[in-house]
Amino acid sequence: MDSDATGDASLRLTLDLDITDPEAVRSYALFRAPTPEHAAMATDNLLTALAMAMDPRRVTADVPGVRFLLARVEAAEGHGTAEQLRPGAAGEPTGRVPADPGIGEDAVAALLEASGRVAGVPLERLGYRADAEDGERARSRHRARLLAGLLWHAAAAMTDELITDIALLRSRGATAADIDEMFVVDNLPPQFAHRYDSRFASRFLAVCVELSMSLVSGWKEPACVAQELAIRCLLADAEFLVEQLELGPELPPDWLPLLERAFLADAGSMRLYDPSLDGFEADPAAGPPDVPSMRFEDWFKPFRPGTPRPPCIDPE
């Protein structure tokens, strides 16, 4: 390529590395794994984990006049599988690598298409105003459909990411307190991080799947603290997708408070996120009357006795 030309360029870099801490490599690869299948490969093969852990975007991060396009990372001697990496939405390296939500290039069209599957949540709950003037009615319906599609894709991403969290917790035999960063589990009340092990995360996955089914089959109000927390995690994933896909201008300015009011207005578990109330769950007298127990041991217990639960969730 001559000195005045612009365009694609290919560079071949060779790195000689010595693996000094195999478990640290594998744990980092699990953190970066974009899908459960990638997490499984990283768990099974150390060289595959190393290939997944490498980030060639950093090579060009400090070089002016160069834009990262595509790189291929693979372990030497034919081991492992290749990883192709592209930049984030804004062309910058991304610190968190989310599960692929399957949205594609036209995010608005994808969300509108997915909104038809969210049959369990009426559009009115998402801000649609059927009694508004024509223009405002159409605008509110469009935005409500976008929010419905956003919930669909956020639920799919949350499920995949939580599976990755479980694989990481299980491979390390650790709790969230021992791991720097996770996907879904990091959105739970942080004071209980030492209690979030793979067993807890597996039970929480079942709750998240139940929540996803409510979106499509008929919304059911949360039946236990864990289900309220699953909604909080769902909205956190939705917020992340809005940021990554730059959807803010398409949504109502108060879209997140709108969803919080729609799904968490009466959720006593939100007090678990308030640092000023830290420890209140251990003292029944500290909370308002008629609020269910917020003790960690009671998170999966139904608010109403006799509510059926799947065997993997049932605290008994």
TAGIJO-V323722 format. One record per residue. N is the residue number from 1. SS is DSSP state (~ for helix, > for strand, _ for the rest). PSI is psi in degrees with one decimal (999 if undefined). NEAR is the number of other ideal C-beta (glycine too) atoms within 12 Angstrom. Layout:
n: (N & N)
ss: (SS & SS)
psi: (PSI & PSI)
near: (NEAR & NEAR)
This chain:
n: (1 & 2 & 3 & 4 & 5 & 6 & 7 & 8 & 9 & 10 & 11 & 12 & 13 & 14 & 15 & 16 & 17 & 18 & 19 & 20 & 21 & 22 & 23 & 24 & 25 & 26 & 27 & 28 & 29 & 30 & 31 & 32 & 33 & 34 & 35 & 36 & 37 & 38 & 39 & 40 & 41 & 42 & 43 & 44 & 45 & 46 & 47 & 48 & 49 & 50 & 51 & 52 & 53 & 54 & 55 & 56 & 57 & 58 & 59 & 60 & 61 & 62 & 63 & 64 & 65 & 66 & 67 & 68 & 69 & 70 & 71 & 72 & 73 & 74 & 75 & 76 & 77 & 78 & 79 & 80 & 81 & 82 & 83 & 84 & 85 & 86 & 87 & 88 & 89 & 90 & 91 & 92 & 93 & 94 & 95 & 96 & 97 & 98 & 99 & 100 & 101 & 102 & 103 & 104 & 105 & 106 & 107 & 108 & 109 & 110 & 111 & 112 & 113 & 114 & 115 & 116 & 117 & 118 & 119 & 120 & 121 & 122 & 123 & 124 & 125 & 126 & 127 & 128 & 129 & 130 & 131 & 132 & 133 & 134 & 135 & 136 & 137 & 138 & 139 & 140 & 141 & 142 & 143 & 144 & 145 & 146 & 147 & 148 & 149 & 150 & 151 & 152 & 153 & 154 & 155 & 156 & 157 & 158 & 159 & 160 & 161 & 162 & 163 & 164 & 165 & 166 & 167 & 168 & 169 & 170 & 171 & 172 & 173 & 174 & 175 & 176 & 177 & 178 & 179 & 180 & 181 & 182 & 183 & 184 & 185 & 186 & 187 & 188 & 189 & 190 & 191 & 192 & 193 & 194 & 195 & 196 & 197 & 198 & 199 & 200 & 201 & 202 & 203 & 204 & 205 & 206 & 207 & 208 & 209 & 210 & 211 & 212 & 213 & 214 & 215 & 216 & 217 & 218 & 219 & 220 & 221 & 222 & 223 & 224 & 225 & 226 & 227 & 228 & 229 & 230 & 231 & 232 & 233 & 234 & 235 & 236 & 237 & 238 & 239 & 240 & 241 & 242 & 243 & 244 & 245 & 246 & 247 & 248 & 249 & 250 & 251 & 252 & 253 & 254 & 255 & 256 & 257 & 258 & 259 & 260 & 261 & 262 & 263 & 264 & 265 & 266 & 267 & 268 & 269 & 270 & 271 & 272 & 273 & 274 & 275 & 276 & 277 & 278 & 279 & 280 & 281 & 282 & 283 & 284 & 285 & 286 & 287 & 288 & 289 & 290 & 291 & 292 & 293 & 294 & 295 & 296 & 297 & 298 & 299 & 300 & 301 & 302 & 303 & 304 & 305 & 306 & 307 & 308 & 309 & 310 & 311 & 312 & 313 & 314 & 315 & 316)
ss: (_ & _ & _ & _ & _ & _ & _ & _ & _ & _ & _ & _ & _ & _ & _ & _ & _ & _ & _ & _ & _ & ~ & ~ & ~ & ~ & ~ & ~ & ~ & ~ & ~ & ~ & ~ & _ & _ & _ & ~ & ~ & ~ & ~ & ~ & ~ & ~ & ~ & ~ & _ & ~ & ~ & ~ & ~ & ~ & ~ & ~ & ~ & _ & _ & _ & ~ & ~ & ~ & ~ & _ & _ & _ & _ & _ & _ & _ & _ & _ & _ & > & > & > & _ & _ & ~ & ~ & ~ & _ & _ & _ & _ & > & > & > & _ & _ & _ & _ & _ & _ & _ & _ & _ & _ & _ & _ & _ & _ & _ & _ & _ & _ & _ & _ & _ & ~ & ~ & ~ & ~ & ~ & ~ & ~ & ~ & ~ & _ & _ & _ & _ & _ & _ & _ & ~ & ~ & ~ & ~ & _ & _ & _ & _ & _ & _ & _ & ~ & ~ & ~ & ~ & ~ & ~ & ~ & ~ & ~ & ~ & ~ & ~ & ~ & ~ & ~ & ~ & ~ & ~ & ~ & ~ & ~ & ~ & ~ & ~ & ~ & ~ & ~ & ~ & ~ & ~ & ~ & ~ & ~ & ~ & ~ & ~ & ~ & ~ & ~ & _ & _ & _ & ~ & ~ & ~ & _ & _ & _ & _ & _ & _ & ~ & ~ & ~ & _ & _ & ~ & ~ & ~ & ~ & ~ & ~ & _ & _ & ~ & ~ & ~ & ~ & ~ & ~ & ~ & ~ & ~ & ~ & ~ & ~ & ~ & ~ & ~ & ~ & ~ & ~ & ~ & ~ & _ & _ & _ & _ & _ & _ & _ & ~ & ~ & ~ & ~ & ~ & ~ & ~ & ~ & ~ & ~ & ~ & ~ & ~ & ~ & ~ & ~ & ~ & ~ & ~ & ~ & ~ & _ & _ & ~ & ~ & ~ & _ & _ & _ & _ & ~ & ~ & ~ & ~ & ~ & ~ & ~ & ~ & ~ & ~ & _ & _ & _ & ~ & ~ & ~ & ~ & ~ & ~ & _ & ~ & ~ & ~ & _ & _ & ~ & ~ & ~ & _ & ~ & ~ & ~ & _ & _ & _ & _ & _ & _ & _ & _ & _ & ~ & ~ & ~ & _ & _ & _ & _ & _ & _ & _ & _ & _ & _ & _ & _ & _ & _ & _ & _ & _ & _)
psi: (127.8 & 169.8 & -21.7 & -1.2 & 153.9 & 157.0 & -167.7 & 149.0 & 147.7 & 132.6 & 140.3 & 115.8 & 138.5 & 125.3 & 130.0 & 118.4 & 149.0 & 120.9 & 109.1 & -20.5 & 86.9 & -40.0 & -34.6 & -40.5 & -47.3 & -40.9 & -41.2 & -38.8 & -39.4 & -36.7 & -38.3 & -14.2 & 122.8 & -17.8 & 161.1 & -33.2 & -40.8 & -40.4 & -40.5 & -39.9 & -39.8 & -34.6 & -36.8 & -27.5 & 118.4 & -39.5 & -35.4 & -42.3 & -41.6 & -43.8 & -39.8 & -29.1 & -24.3 & 140.8 & 93.1 & -13.3 & -28.9 & -23.2 & -37.1 & -0.8 & -36.1 & 10.6 & 115.2 & 149.5 & 11.5 & 133.5 & 126.2 & 131.2 & -58.7 & 142.4 & 156.1 & 125.2 & 126.8 & 150.1 & 150.0 & 165.9 & 24.5 & 8.5 & 153.3 & -166.8 & 156.1 & 150.3 & 125.8 & 129.9 & 139.0 & 161.9 & 168.4 & -174.4 & -34.5 & 12.1 & 11.5 & 154.0 & 142.0 & 132.8 & -41.4 & 131.1 & 99.3 & 164.1 & 141.1 & 115.2 & -5.0 & 32.8 & -35.8 & -168.1 & -35.6 & 88.4 & -40.7 & -46.4 & -40.3 & -40.3 & -40.2 & -39.2 & -41.8 & -23.7 & -29.9 & -18.0 & -13.3 & 66.6 & -14.1 & -11.2 & 113.8 & 144.7 & -27.9 & -33.1 & -19.4 & 15.8 & 1.1 & 131.8 & 95.6 & -21.6 & 8.0 & 170.3 & 160.4 & -51.8 & -46.0 & -35.1 & -46.0 & -40.1 & -43.6 & -33.5 & -42.6 & -46.1 & -37.6 & -38.4 & -39.2 & -41.7 & -38.1 & -46.6 & -35.4 & -42.7 & -38.9 & -52.3 & -34.4 & -38.5 & -41.4 & -44.2 & -42.2 & -41.9 & -48.0 & -42.5 & -36.2 & -34.5 & -40.1 & -41.4 & -44.0 & -44.1 & -40.3 & -46.2 & -41.4 & -40.8 & -31.4 & -13.7 & 39.7 & -178.5 & 171.0 & -23.7 & -20.4 & -2.1 & 132.7 & -46.3 & 137.0 & -179.8 & -76.9 & -43.2 & -29.0 & -13.6 & 2.3 & 162.4 & 121.3 & -22.3 & -12.7 & 17.0 & -32.3 & -8.3 & -9.5 & 86.8 & -175.0 & -33.2 & -46.5 & -47.2 & -33.7 & -41.4 & -38.5 & -32.0 & -41.9 & -38.4 & -42.5 & -35.6 & -41.0 & -42.8 & -44.5 & -39.9 & -33.7 & -32.2 & -32.2 & -23.1 & -6.0 & 115.2 & 133.0 & 132.5 & 148.6 & 137.1 & -4.4 & 169.3 & -41.9 & -36.2 & -36.6 & -42.2 & -32.0 & -37.8 & -42.7 & -42.2 & -37.8 & -45.0 & -32.0 & -40.8 & -37.9 & -42.3 & -40.2 & -42.4 & -40.0 & -41.6 & -46.5 & -38.2 & 1.3 & 50.6 & -3.7 & -47.7 & -21.7 & -16.4 & 163.3 & 144.6 & -31.6 & 35.6 & -38.9 & -49.4 & -33.0 & -45.6 & -36.0 & -41.2 & -36.0 & -33.1 & -17.6 & 14.6 & -36.8 & 18.0 & 107.6 & -23.3 & -16.0 & -19.6 & -21.5 & -16.0 & -3.0 & 110.2 & -28.9 & -15.8 & 15.0 & 126.1 & -3.4 & -29.2 & -20.6 & -11.2 & 98.9 & -29.0 & -13.4 & -21.8 & 169.0 & 157.8 & 156.6 & 17.6 & 129.5 & 161.0 & 133.9 & 9.9 & 144.3 & -40.1 & -16.9 & 5.5 & -32.3 & -0.2 & 132.8 & 145.3 & -35.9 & 121.5 & 142.8 & -5.7 & 122.5 & 142.0 & 148.9 & 152.5 & -35.1 & -14.1 & -33.7 & 117.4 & -16.7 & 999)
near: (10 & 7 & 6 & 6 & 8 & 11 & 11 & 12 & 18 & 11 & 17 & 10 & 15 & 7 & 15 & 7 & 18 & 9 & 19 & 9 & 15 & 20 & 22 & 20 & 30 & 33 & 33 & 30 & 41 & 42 & 36 & 36 & 40 & 31 & 28 & 26 & 20 & 33 & 37 & 25 & 30 & 38 & 29 & 21 & 24 & 27 & 29 & 32 & 39 & 33 & 38 & 40 & 33 & 29 & 27 & 27 & 29 & 20 & 19 & 24 & 16 & 11 & 13 & 7 & 9 & 18 & 19 & 26 & 19 & 19 & 26 & 19 & 30 & 23 & 28 & 17 & 8 & 12 & 17 & 26 & 25 & 22 & 32 & 17 & 28 & 22 & 24 & 21 & 20 & 13 & 15 & 16 & 23 & 22 & 17 & 27 & 34 & 36 & 34 & 22 & 33 & 22 & 31 & 15 & 10 & 14 & 29 & 25 & 17 & 27 & 37 & 27 & 21 & 32 & 32 & 16 & 24 & 35 & 19 & 26 & 36 & 21 & 27 & 20 & 23 & 36 & 33 & 28 & 23 & 16 & 10 & 17 & 11 & 12 & 11 & 17 & 19 & 16 & 20 & 27 & 26 & 26 & 35 & 36 & 33 & 42 & 44 & 40 & 41 & 48 & 45 & 38 & 41 & 47 & 40 & 35 & 41 & 43 & 36 & 34 & 44 & 45 & 36 & 45 & 42 & 38 & 37 & 44 & 38 & 25 & 31 & 27 & 14 & 25 & 25 & 33 & 20 & 22 & 33 & 18 & 23 & 38 & 42 & 42 & 43 & 30 & 34 & 38 & 34 & 20 & 23 & 31 & 25 & 18 & 25 & 36 & 27 & 29 & 19 & 34 & 40 & 25 & 32 & 44 & 35 & 29 & 40 & 42 & 29 & 35 & 43 & 35 & 23 & 27 & 39 & 24 & 16 & 13 & 26 & 24 & 23 & 33 & 28 & 38 & 37 & 45 & 39 & 37 & 40 & 45 & 44 & 37 & 41 & 45 & 35 & 35 & 40 & 41 & 28 & 33 & 42 & 35 & 23 & 30 & 33 & 16 & 32 & 20 & 14 & 26 & 35 & 29 & 13 & 15 & 30 & 30 & 17 & 29 & 34 & 23 & 20 & 31 & 36 & 29 & 17 & 20 & 29 & 29 & 37 & 26 & 28 & 36 & 27 & 19 & 12 & 10 & 22 & 18 & 19 & 26 & 29 & 19 & 13 & 16 & 10 & 19 & 23 & 14 & 9 & 10 & 25 & 32 & 26 & 37 & 25 & 26 & 16 & 22 & 35 & 36 & 26 & 28 & 28 & 14 & 12 & 9 & 21 & 15 & 24 & 21 & 11 & 19 & 31 & 17 & 22 & 10)
